[in-house]
Amino acid sequence: MRHPHILALIDFGTHEGAPYIVKEYAPGGSLRDRLRQLHGHPLPLKQTLSLVRQIGDGLQFAHEHNVVHCDLKPENILFNADDEALIADFDIARVLKSVKTQGINIGGTPSYMAPEQFQGKVRCESDQYALACMTYEMVTGKRPFEGEDLATLQQKHLHEAPVPPSQLCKGLPQHIEQAILRGMEKKYTARFKDVATFVHAIDSQQHSEASFPDWPAPATAPQHGKRLILHAPEPLKKRPRTTASSTRPPSP
């Protein structure tokens, strides 16, 4: 697959009996590297939305070609020299006979696995769930579910609701929280119909950016109230003169 936001496969083969694979060089590190540098704080909202658009665009392209990533996580989002996101490691991706359903055992990373993946099934909506989990982490600085072992994470992904993102980061726009939580629904049928629809729902360009241009604001940034915009009054129109019969008599 060739797409601006999918890490390109350049060559593969064997050399002296050893297999090799050559992929596009991504000098900008990974999304995990950037999240670690924030020490549990969220990414700036505009940066998060830009990443969601780019990752979502690459995923939608893959899904339209009946390919599911199956292991989407911050470690697998790399950055090229132009600082654009690249989806990497389609190594365990599966080509689906149908984009709707497929009952095969599939792996993944437990912190970002959809409930159906723990049950040995994968579908396009599984990648949407993982992208929603990543978006949750980008806007809060925390993963939606934490656990010391696979069994704990499985229990949480299958049965527990995540803490609403707005409780972890005040000021998060409501439409973004709603899109994230819908993308993380336990039943795949309750999620968005595809990744493109998820991105459309979460993208601030579809809403008024004026209400949250710099969220989350730096701690040192001064806080201002709402602007009061005054408009010049329109010129007064001349009123017709009133006749004596239409005027009220002067008050005594």
N, C-alpha and C positions, 0 to 999 in steps of 0.2 A: 504494500500500500504506500502510495506517495501522497503526502499531505503536508502543508506548512507547519502543522502542529503535531506531527508524528515523527519520532526519530527515524531517520532514513536508514534502511539496510543497504549498504553499498556492495558488499560481496560476501560470499561464504564458500566453504569447500574444505578440502583436507590438504595438509602438507606433511609429507613424510609420515603418513598414517595418523596424524593428529588433526582433529577438526578445528576450523577457525571461522570466525565471523567478524566482519568489518562493518561498523556502524558510523553514522554521522558524529562528528566531534561536537560535544556540548561543553564549552569552557566555563559556563556560568554557574556550575554546581546544580544542586537540586532544591526543590521546594522545602524539603526537610532541613537542609542547611539554613535556609532563610528563617524558618520557624524557630529553630534552635537559637538563632541570634537574637530573637525577640524575648527569650526567657519567659515564655508564658503569656506574653502580650499579643493582642491581635495585629494582623496586618492592617495597614490603612485601607479603608473601604474601597477607594478607587482602584487600588492595586489588586485587591481580592476580586472585584468584579471583572477586571481585565483578564485575570487568570481564569476565572470561571468561563468567560466567553471563549478563550483560546482552547482550554481543555475540552469544553463542551463541543466546540466546532470539530476538533479531532475525533472525539468519541462518536459524534453523530455520523461522521464520514465512515468510521469503522463499522458502525451498526448498519448503515445502509448497504455495506458490503458483507453483511451477515457475520461480522467478526466481533466477539465480545472480549474485552481485555482480561477480565476475571481477577486482576490483582492491582487495581488502581489504588495508589497511595502516594503521599508526598515524596517518598524516595524515588518513585518512578516518574516524577515530573522534573525534567531537566531544562536548562536554559542555554540557548545558543548565544553566539557573539552579539546578536542584536537584542538580547534579553527577552526573547520570545519563548514561550513555554513549548516544550516538546514532550509528548507522551512516549515513554520508553518501556522496554521490557514487555513486549507482547508474547514473551516466551511460552506462557501457559494459556495464551488465548485459544479460544475454540471457534472454529467455523461452524455456524449453526445450520442445520438443515432447514430450520424455520426460525425467523427472528422472534417468534412468540414463545416457543417452548422447546426445551430439550432436556431430557433426563439423563445426565451423565454426571459422574463424580468429578468434582473440580476443586482445586485448592484455592488459596488466597491468603491474605493477611488478616487475622481475626479482628483487628481493630476496625477494619473497613469492609468486612464481609457482610453481605446482605443475608437476612434470615434464611432464604432459600438455599444459599450456598452451604450453610451448615447442614442442610438436609440433602446435599449431594446434587443440587440442581443449579443451573445457571441460565440467565437470559439477559437481554439488553437492559432490563430494569435493574439488574444487579449492579451494573456499572453506574447507573444513575444514583443508586443508593450510596455507593462508594464516593461519588463526586459530592453528594450532599453531606456525607460525613467529613470530607475534606473541607468543604465550605464552612461547615460548623466550626472546625478547628481554626480556619483562617480568621473567622470573625470573632472568636472567643479566646483563642490561644490555648484551648483545651480540646482533647478528643471527646466525642459524645459519650463514650463508655470506656472505663478503665477496669483492668482486671489483671491478676497475677498469673492466670493460666487460661488455657483454651476453654475449659468448662465454664469458668466464670463469665468470660466474654460471650460465649455462646448463649448462656442464660439471659444475659442482658440484651443482646441483639434480638433474641427471639421473643422476649416477654416484657422487657422494661421500656418505658418511655424516656427519652433523653430529657435532661433539664432544659427548659426553653432557653435558647441562646440569649435572649434579652435579659434574663436573670443573671447572666455571667458578664454581660457587657451592656451597660445602660446606654440607651440612645440608639440601639439597633433598629433600623426601620422595620415596621411591622410586616410589610410585604416580603422582606427578605427572610425574616423568621418563618413566616408561613410557608414560603417556598422550600426552605431547608427541611422543615418538619414533614411536609408532604413528600419530599424526595426520600425521606427516611421512614416512610410508612412500612409497617411489618408485612402487609400484603402487597405484592407487586402490582396488583390491579388498582390499588389506591394511589399509586404514584402517578407522576405525569406520563402522558402517552409516549414521550420520547425525551431524550436529553435536550434537544433544541427547545422544547416547550418549557422544560425546567429552567434553562438559561433565560428564556424570554420572561418568565415569571420573576426571576431574581434580579434581572438586569435593571439598574437604576435609570438607564436611558429610556425605559418605558414608563418612568415615573418622574416626579419632580425632584431634580437633584438639588434645587435651591434649599431644600429643607435639611439636607445632610451633606454639604459639599466637602467637609473636612473631617468627617467621622472616621475613626475615633480621633478626637482632637488631642494634640500633644498636651502633656500635663502642664506645661508652662504657657500654653496659649491662653490669652485673655478671653474671657467669656463675655459675649455681647448679647443683649436682648434682641428682640425682633425689630427690624427696621420699620420705620413709619414713613411711607412714601406719600408725599403731598403732591397733588395735581393742581395746576392753575385752574381757577374757575372759568367756565365758559362766559363770554360776554353776555350781559343781560339784554334780553330783547325788550324793545320798547312796548310798554303796555298801552292798549287803546284807552283813550280818555273815557271816563265814566260820565254818564248823563246825570242830571239832577234827580231823575226819577229812580235811578238805580243806586244812588248814594244814600247811606244811612244818615239820619239827622244827628247832629252833634250831641254827645252826651251832656246832660245838664251838669 
